[in-house]
Amino acid sequence: MSRRVSWLVALLVILISGAGLGLISGSDAASQSPVAVPAESESARVDALRAEFPGGDTAPAIIVFTRTDGAPLSPADVAAAGPGAQVSEDGLAAVSVSSLSADLSGFALNDAVVDLRTQTAERLPDGLQAEVTGGPAFGADIANSFAGANVTLLAVTATVVALLLIITYRSPVLWLVPLLVIAFADRVGAVVGTAVASGLGLNPDGSTSGITSVLVFGAGTNYALLLISRYREELGRRADHREALQVATRAAGPAILASNATVVLALLTLAFASAPSNRSLGVQAAAGLVVAAVFVLLVLPPFLGLFGKKLFWPFIPRVGDEALTDSGVWHRIASWVADRPGWVATGALGVLVALCFGLVGTPVGLSQTEQFRVQAESVSGYNTLAEHFPSGLTDPAVVIAPTADAAAVSSAITAVPGVVSARPAGESDAGLSQWSVVLQAEPASDEAFETVDALRNSVHAISPDALVGGSDAKARDAASAAQRDRMVVIPAILAVVLAVLFILLRSALAPVLLVAVTVLSALAALGLGGWASVHLFGFPALDNSTPLFAFLFLVALGVDYTIFLVTRAREETPEFGNRQGIVRAVSATGAVITSAGIVLAAVFCVLGVLPLIVLTQLGIIVGLGILLDTFLVRTVIIPALFTLIGPRIWSPGLHATR
């Protein structure tokens, strides 16, 4: 592509992107709450039917009142709690209910709960305190976790990437070009991804927007590092920087496109997920990564060419500089590995297998009160309430059944162990009756799930049309959806990655070997990260969605680095043979893979700035996994196995005799 044409294409991409930002940037996706249950789940069907009942368009927020000095409530305190307030048996607490619109979600729900908390606090006498909890309060505090999330994530991510690029390039100016291009790509990717997801009838939310931004920044930086690394290498062979840039773009382009296609297709396997938020993330992130690749391949090169070699100041490459493929620390490491591949492969694979044992005994599933890494009023209010009232009082389960079976269903409800009380909550014009059912167990706990399962079995035996919903049932359905998604999506991810590698390498053995090592590395990262989450960071368990997301990102992004390495090895092998080809590939890509891995690991760790445990866990596990991929899998295991197996690793697509 000529210089004039490349500038024309770059400007066209920028103009189209700018127009798109202006036309479709008004989405409120970041203000929406995650939707974890499928529309066909029993709890979702209950939510839909509740609108037909009197008061079904509202959701109860629970306000718990206690004295700051721990003393029993006085008559004045009870009066201040409001009409209808219920006092606990020990006289130390009281609760009242405030109804909020059931249609509220995300930031709108947070605003309503903040107003309720403010108005309640303003009317209380000295010595009396109030905490707002219950379903709406938990939803509001989760939504509040994403308030300003995009700005915070973007600022911290950009700062981390800038620092690491400065260290990588050792230049005060070069880092600015890729950072600005990727930052613009991130904004465009966020808008395009949200528009595509919304256009397909999905519901983008604050969590999917944040993860998409991290992926675009991380992957975009990786692509830029690969391109600029090849550009620097070609500047050591050619005096004309424009010619060097063209050669570098043509050489790095296929690897970037292949790695991008792998991650995009892997993300699109989330379309098979049942949880709406998972499907939304897949589409949104895939669209964002396509935008990242377009910007790196079409916009970044003209800007690099505009400034020429001066961008690398003070370490400006010169013709005749020693080639990275023939010397340097990575050449020495690769040669050392190739000289003793059997011992090295056995030891390194043994390390990964040992780390996998961290999965044994790691609990999965956080309760409603365990979602936050920081103090949340909904949690403290629940804990206060649980000290004085049955646990399930904050957010009762809901049973809906045909009115004709009401007597039998009511008896079936109260006969279930773990049910504290069941109160009729009205009838609908469609011939349905509703009950509000208080459970003894902590919300979204294993005990609550067992009670919900028993309650469903009990009422279904009376009437097949009976339904059990509410927050506990919704959490149960979310856990079931997460388990189902792991069983469906993980095989789909592996099939997609394997297919891409077969097409790219045209080899029978190499793709299977590479996927097997990548899966082992991902399991090792889950083991190490899961163990660290529970035993070092003190989290109660892994969130239901953490294993699937972590596995997806680890496999897809791990194959990213594999493609960088093996495409270079495939390029070098015909001339230098299998052993020397892989040594030269590690020598040439070692620095860029290491830099890219450190950048990507650091970017994922940025998710820890948000106060939700699930995102912190995702950052820990993926960050550790990427470092394992960078320093162990790509640098040691794959070169050792390729050397050990010999030329037949490339058969039948590539002929190598040495």
Residue, then its C-alpha position, 0 to 999 in steps of 0.5 A: m500500500s502506497r504512502r498516499v493510499s495508507w493515509l487516505v485509508a487512515l483518515l477515512v477510518i478516523l472520519i467514519s469513527g468520528a461520525g459514528l461517535g457523534l451519531i450513536s454515542g448516547s447509549d446508557a449501557a454503562s448505567q444498566s445492571p447485569v442480567a444473569v438469568p435467562a428469560e425462560s428461567e423460572s425466576a424470570r417468569v415469576d418477575a414477568l407475572r408479578a406485574e399482573f398482581p396488585g403492587g406487582d410494579t413495585a419492589p420492597a426496600i427494607i429499612v432496619f432501625t437500631r440505636t447507635d448505643g446498642a440500647p433497646l428502642s424507645p417508643a419514640d424510636v419506634a414511632a420514628a421508624g414509621p407506621g407499620a414498623q415491626v419490632s424484633e423480639d429482643g427490642l433492639a431493632a425495627v424494620s419497615v418497608s418502602s416500595l420502589s418501582a420494580d422497573l428501576s435498574g442500574f444508576a436509576l435504581n441507585d439514585a432512588v435508593v440513595d434518595l431513600r437513604t438520605q430522606t430516612a436519615e434526615r428524619l431520624p432523631d439523635g441516637l437512631q440509625a437506619e440502614v436500607t437493605g433488601g433486593p433493591a438496595f443490593g442492586a443499587d450498591i452493585a450499580n454504584s460499583f460501576a459509577g464512573a467505572n468507564v472513566t476510572l478504568l480508562a484513566v488507570t488503564a491508560t496510565v499503566v499502558a503508558l508507563l509500560l510502553i515507556i519502559t518497553y521502548r525507552s523513548p519519551v515520545l514513541w509510546l504516545v503514538p500507539l497509546l493515542v491510537i488505541a485510546f481512540a480505538d477503545r472509545v470507538g470500540a465501546v460505541v460500536g460494540t454497544a450498538v451491535a449488541s443492542g441491535l441484536g436485542l441484547n442488553p449491554d451493562g456496566s460490567t460488559s462495558g468495563i471488561t470490553s475496554v480492558l480487552v480492547f486496550g490490552a489486545g490493541t497494545n499487544y498488536a501495536l507492540l508486535l507491529i512496532s517490534r517488527y518495524r524496529e527489526e526491519l529498520g536494522r535492514r533497510a535505510d528507508h523507514r517507509e519501506a521498512l514500515q511497509v515490510a513490517t506491516r505485511a509481515a506482522g499483519p497476518a499474525i495480528l489478523a489471525s490472533n484477532a480472529t481467534v479471540v473474536l471467534a472465541l468471544l462469539t462462542l458466548a452467543f451459545a450462553s444462556a445468561p444474557s450478560n454473557r451473550s452481551l459481553g461476547v458480542q460487545a467485546a468481539a466488535g471492540l476487538v475488531v475495531a482495535a485490529v482495524f486501528v492498529l493495521l490501518v491507522l497506526p502505520p501512517f502515523l508511525g511513518l509520519f515521524g520516521k526513525k526519530l520516534f525511537w529517539p534516543f535509541i534510533p535503529r540503524v542499518g546493520d544493527e545486530a538481528l534479534t534472531d541471532s543474538g541476545v538474551w532470548h536467543r540464549i534462553a531458546s538455545w538452552v531450551a533446545d539443547r535439553p528439550g526433554w528435561v525442560a518440557t517435563g519440568a515445566l509441564g510438571v509445574l503446570v500440573a502441580l498448579c492445577f491442584g489449586l482447583v481442588g477444594t476451591p469453592v464456587g459461588l458467592s452469596q448476595t452478601e459476599q459480592f462486595r470487596v468494600q463495605a456496602e450498606s445493603v450488606s451491613g443492613y442485612n447483617t444487622l437485620a439477620e441478628h434480630f430477624p429471620s434471614g429471609l425477611t429482607d427479600p422473601a421468595v415469591v410463589i405464584a400458582p393457579t388460584a384453584d390450587a391455592a389451598a394445596v399449594s399453601s400447605a405445600i409451601t409451609a411443609v418445606p423445611g427452611v420456610v419460616s412463613a408464607r403470607p398470601a400476597g394477592e390474586s390476579d385477574a388471570g386466576l393466579s395467586q401469589w405468596s410471600v415466603v420468608l426463608q431461614a437461610e442467608p440470601a443466595s447461600d447453599e442453604a437458600f438454594e436447597t430450600v428453593d429447590a425443595l420449595r419448587n419440588s413441593v409446589h410443582a408436585i401440586s401444580p405443574d404451573a406453579l412457579v417459585g421466584g424472588s432473589d434467592a430463586k434468581a441466584r439459583d437460576a443464575a448459578s444453574a445458567a453459569q454451570r450450563d454455560r461452562m459445559v456448552v461454551i468451553p468446548a465451543i471455545l476449544a473447537v474454534v481455537l483448534a479450527v483457527l490453528f488448523i487453518l493457520l498452520r496447516s499441520a495435523l499435530a501442532p494445533v492439537l499440541l498447542v491447544a492442549v498446552t494452552v488448556l493446561s496453562a489455563l487450568a493452572a492459572l485457575g488453580l493458582g488464582g483460585w487458591a490465591s483468591v481464597h487463601l491470600f486475598g480472603f475471598p469466600a469463593l470464586d464467583n459463578s461467572t469467574p471460571l468461564f470468563a477466566f478460561l475464555f480469556l486465558v485460552a483466547l489470549g494465550v493462543d494470541y501469543t502462540i500465534f505470534l510465536v509459531t507464525r514466526a517459527r513457520e516463517e523461519t523453519p523452511e530456511f533454517g530447519n525446525r530446531q533453529g527455526i523455533v530458536r530464531a522465533v523465540s529470539a525474535t518474539g521473546a521481547v515483544i511477547t514478554s512486553a505484551g504479556i506484562v502489559l496485558a496482565a497489568v491491564f487485567c489487574v486494573l479491574g481490581v480498582l472496581p469494588l466487586i469481587v468477581l472483577t477482582q478475581l478475574g483480574i487476579i486469575v487472568g493476570l497470573g495466567i498471562l504471566l504463566d503463558t508469557f514466561l513459561v509456556r511461550t518461552v519454555i514449553i512450546p519451544a521444548l516440545f517443538t524441538l523434541i517432536g522434530p520436523r513432523i510437528w509441521s506435517p503435512g503443511l510445511h516440509a522441514t528436514r532439520 
